[in-house]
Amino acid sequence: DRLLGPNIVSVHEPTSVHEVLQRVANLLTAEVGESITLQKDYDPSIPDLIGDSEQLIQAVLNIMRNSTQALATMGPDHRSAISLRTRIIRQFTIAQYRHKLVVRVDITDNGPGIEAELLEAVFYPMISGRPEGTGLGLYVCRGIIESLGGSIQLQASQGGRGTEAIVKLPVARE
């Protein structure tokens, strides 16, 4: 159903990106327990976004579930970690629109990483780097983020190990 589009009207209201991240972190902790360390580096000065908090939770949950699934392949001796980082960017352009303030959310894991040829393709439907994957999680995620006026990209994390998802969302729609 989500692939075909949301079956309810989006509710665009003030949304705290930190509340969204904390809710997803709580959900993942309930799913995987203490096997993954969550590191948080939040900028407390970030104002609320105007968007649908439930859709944003779904998008972040899809990204972080991909990270937990990748980390599960690393073995029991690996110190699995996911880092959540927020920052504000001033005067930034997303999809040809200039925004005064943009929130940047970095979600980084220290897993095996994504093969270079898959980095852009994973945002298309039915493309997955895992044999048991559906190839819909990041596709849905990208649709949600773009509907909020934002952008998402994946890249190898610094140090060559893991994956970094970079989400940029405007604070206010122009």
C-alpha positions as CSV (number, residue, x, y, z in Angstrom):
1,D,0.0,0.0,0.0
2,R,2.8,2.4,0.8
3,L,4.5,1.7,-2.5
4,L,1.3,2.9,-4.3
5,G,1.1,6.0,-2.2
6,P,-0.2,6.9,1.3
7,N,-3.9,6.1,1.7
8,I,-4.3,9.0,4.1
9,V,-3.7,12.7,3.6
10,S,-0.4,13.9,4.9
11,V,-0.6,16.1,8.0
12,H,2.0,18.8,7.7
13,E,2.6,20.3,11.2
14,P,5.6,21.3,13.3
15,T,7.8,18.2,13.8
16,S,10.9,17.9,15.9
17,V,13.5,15.9,14.0
18,H,15.0,14.9,17.3
19,E,11.7,13.4,18.6
20,V,11.5,11.4,15.3
21,L,15.0,10.1,15.7
22,Q,14.4,9.2,19.3
23,R,11.2,7.4,18.5
24,V,13.0,5.3,15.8
25,A,15.9,4.7,18.2
26,N,13.5,3.3,20.8
27,L,11.8,1.1,18.3
28,L,15.1,-0.4,17.1
29,T,16.4,-0.9,20.6
30,A,13.2,-2.9,21.3
31,E,13.9,-5.0,18.2
32,V,17.6,-5.6,18.5
33,G,18.3,-5.0,22.2
34,E,21.7,-3.8,23.2
35,S,23.6,-5.6,20.4
36,I,24.0,-2.3,18.6
37,T,25.3,0.9,20.1
38,L,23.4,4.0,19.2
39,Q,25.5,7.2,19.3
40,K,23.8,10.5,19.2
41,D,25.2,13.9,18.3
42,Y,22.3,16.4,18.0
43,D,22.4,20.1,17.4
44,P,19.9,21.4,20.0
45,S,19.3,24.6,18.1
46,I,17.5,23.0,15.2
47,P,13.9,24.3,14.9
48,D,10.9,22.2,14.1
49,L,10.3,21.1,10.5
50,I,7.0,21.4,8.8
51,G,6.1,17.9,7.8
52,D,4.3,14.6,8.5
53,S,6.0,13.1,11.6
54,E,4.6,9.6,10.9
55,Q,5.9,9.5,7.4
56,L,9.3,10.9,8.6
57,I,9.4,8.1,11.2
58,Q,8.8,5.5,8.5
59,A,11.6,6.9,6.3
60,V,14.1,7.0,9.2
61,L,13.0,3.5,10.3
62,N,13.6,2.1,6.9
63,I,17.1,3.6,6.8
64,M,18.0,2.3,10.3
65,R,16.5,-1.1,9.7
66,N,18.8,-1.5,6.7
67,S,21.7,-0.6,8.9
68,T,20.7,-3.1,11.6
69,Q,20.3,-5.8,8.9
70,A,23.8,-5.0,7.5
71,L,25.3,-5.0,11.0
72,A,23.8,-8.4,11.7
73,T,26.0,-9.9,9.0
74,M,29.2,-8.8,10.7
75,G,29.4,-11.5,13.3
76,P,29.2,-11.6,17.1
77,D,32.7,-10.1,17.7
78,H,32.0,-6.9,15.8
79,R,31.2,-3.8,17.8
80,S,28.1,-2.8,15.9
81,A,27.3,0.9,16.0
82,I,24.9,3.4,14.4
83,S,25.6,7.1,14.7
84,L,22.8,9.7,14.5
85,R,24.0,13.3,13.8
86,T,22.0,16.5,13.1
87,R,23.2,19.8,11.9
88,I,21.7,22.9,10.4
89,I,22.8,24.2,6.9
90,R,22.1,27.8,5.9
91,Q,21.3,28.9,2.3
92,F,21.1,25.4,0.7
93,T,19.6,24.3,-2.6
94,I,17.5,21.1,-2.8
95,A,16.0,20.2,-6.2
96,Q,16.5,23.7,-7.6
97,Y,14.9,25.4,-4.6
98,R,16.9,27.6,-2.3
99,H,16.1,27.3,1.4
100,K,17.2,29.6,4.2
101,L,17.6,26.7,6.6
102,V,18.0,23.0,6.0
103,V,18.4,20.2,8.5
104,R,21.0,17.6,7.7
105,V,20.6,14.2,9.4
106,D,23.5,11.7,9.0
107,I,22.8,8.1,9.8
108,T,26.0,6.2,9.8
109,D,26.7,2.5,10.5
110,N,30.0,0.6,10.7
111,G,28.8,-2.4,8.8
112,P,30.1,-4.0,5.6
113,G,29.0,-1.1,3.4
114,I,27.2,-1.1,0.1
115,E,28.8,-2.0,-3.2
116,A,29.6,1.1,-5.2
117,E,27.4,0.0,-8.2
118,L,24.4,-0.3,-5.8
119,L,24.8,3.1,-4.1
120,E,22.4,4.9,-6.4
121,A,20.4,1.9,-7.7
122,V,19.0,1.0,-4.2
123,F,16.6,3.9,-4.4
124,Y,14.8,2.2,-7.3
125,P,12.1,-0.4,-6.6
126,M,13.0,-4.1,-6.4
127,I,16.8,-3.4,-6.0
128,S,18.3,-4.9,-2.9
129,G,21.8,-5.8,-1.8
130,R,20.5,-8.7,0.3
131,P,19.1,-11.9,-1.1
132,E,16.1,-11.8,1.3
133,G,15.5,-8.0,0.7
134,T,12.4,-6.7,-1.1
135,G,14.0,-3.7,-2.6
136,L,11.2,-1.4,-1.3
137,G,12.5,0.2,1.9
138,L,14.8,2.8,0.4
139,Y,12.4,3.4,-2.5
140,V,9.6,4.3,-0.1
141,C,12.0,6.3,2.0
142,R,13.1,8.4,-0.9
143,G,9.5,9.1,-1.9
144,I,8.7,10.3,1.6
145,I,11.7,12.5,1.9
146,E,11.2,14.0,-1.5
147,S,7.5,14.6,-0.7
148,L,8.7,16.7,2.3
149,G,10.9,18.8,-0.1
150,G,14.1,17.0,0.9
151,S,16.8,14.8,-0.5
152,I,18.6,11.6,0.5
153,Q,21.9,10.1,-0.7
154,L,24.0,7.2,0.4
155,Q,27.8,7.0,0.5
156,A,30.6,5.0,2.0
157,S,31.3,6.3,5.4
158,Q,34.6,7.9,6.2
159,G,37.2,5.3,6.9
160,G,35.9,3.0,4.2
161,R,33.8,0.8,6.5
162,G,30.0,1.2,6.7
163,T,27.4,3.3,5.0
164,E,26.3,6.9,5.6
165,A,22.8,8.0,4.7
166,I,22.5,11.8,4.4
167,V,19.1,13.3,4.6
168,K,18.5,17.0,4.0
169,L,15.1,18.5,4.8
170,P,14.0,22.2,4.6
171,V,13.0,23.7,7.9
172,A,10.2,25.6,6.2
173,R,8.6,25.1,2.7
174,E,9.2,28.2,0.6
